Amino acid sequence: MSSKTGKKSKGAKYVPKAVEHAGGAGTAQRVKFFGSQNANTPKASWKPNLSAYREKLAFKFSSQVDMNAFIDLVWSDQDLHGMPHVPVGDNTVIVPAVARTQITSRVSVKCSITSVLDPRTLAPYEFAELCKERDTV
């Protein structure tokens, strides 16, 4: 629910500089860091820029160490290598939504996963409201 308007939000979304945890406390996913174990799995073909993907996810890790381990995995795993990702602060990394299954099958640290909201799809008043909420956090 929005604290300013009293309206129920359509779902957890990411607004730049602020991460809202999907579902609140205790809903973070437990996933495993073990890399690709199937040598026959074909290497994924990733688009070169994150902006080429319409839907994105924010992975928020509990510590800098966990986030760095995730980034190391992206560079070392044959299926994730080359996947565009952007660390945005607060132990959060933005990735293409199509990578969710591949990532969650390889990560063993606790993290929350949230949809990323594209501010270009919002009406000006909606964007202004989200910026106000972000700035009060």
Secondary structure, 3 states (H helix, E strand, C coil): CCCCCCCCCCCCEEECCEECCCCCCCCCEECCECCCCCCCCCCCCCCCCHHHCCCEEEEEECCHHHHHHHHHHHHHCCCCCCCCCEEEECCEEEEEHHHHHHHHCCECCEEEEEEECCHHHCCHHHHHHHHHHHHHC
